[in-house]
Each structure stands twice: as C-alpha cells, then as structure tokens.
Amino acid sequence: MMAWIVYTGAYLTAIGYNNPKRFPSIEEAFPTLFEQKEQQDWRIMKERIEQYKNMKKQK
C-alpha cells in the first residue's frame, strides 16, 4: 500500500510540475481511499419515468 501511495505521489508531482492543468483531484488520484457516489444519468431516469407513465395509462 505504501509503495502504491509513494509511486502515485511521485507521478502526481511530475504532472503538477510539468502540466498543472492535467492535475487530477484527490478523489481521482486515490480512488480506493475515498468513496465515490455514482451519479445516475438523467436520460435513463427520464426513460424510466416515461415507461412508468405509459404503464399507468394502460391500466
């Protein structure tokens, strides 16, 4: 685990020094250390609501 953190730290240092615009957020740099909430796509939710609406109309 420590080797991974040190390697990633060195990688981030290189990116930060050479190309700061590409520097990732802390959550992107260490994804296993932070919980990431998956966001649902609004188009999928819209489709589900329309399907539910159509089922209600049929009944």
SVG drawing of the C-alpha trace seen along z (x, -y; Angstrom):
<svg xmlns="http://www.w3.org/2000/svg" viewBox="-57 -24 65 26">
<polyline fill="none" stroke="black" stroke-width="0.4" points="0.0,0.0 2.8,-2.4 4.6,-1.7 1.5,-2.5 1.0,-5.8 4.6,-6.8 4.5,-5.9 1.3,-7.8 2.7,-10.7 5.7,-10.8 3.5,-10.6 1.3,-13.5 4.4,-15.6 5.6,-15.1 2.2,-16.0 1.9,-19.0 5.3,-20.3 5.2,-19.6 1.5,-20.0 -0.6,-21.5 -3.7,-21.7 -3.9,-17.9 -3.5,-17.5 -6.4,-15.3 -8.5,-15.9 -7.6,-13.9 -10.5,-11.6 -9.3,-10.8 -5.7,-10.3 -6.5,-7.9 -9.9,-6.3 -9.6,-3.4 -9.2,-5.8 -12.4,-7.7 -16.0,-6.6 -17.3,-7.7 -21.0,-8.2 -22.2,-7.1 -24.5,-9.6 -27.3,-8.3 -27.7,-9.6 -30.8,-11.8 -31.7,-10.3 -32.1,-6.9 -34.3,-8.3 -36.4,-10.1 -36.9,-6.9 -37.9,-5.0 -40.4,-7.7 -41.9,-7.7 -42.2,-3.9 -44.0,-4.1 -46.3,-6.8 -47.2,-4.6 -47.9,-1.6 -50.2,-3.8 -52.1,-4.9 -52.6,-1.3 -54.2,-0.3"/>
</svg>
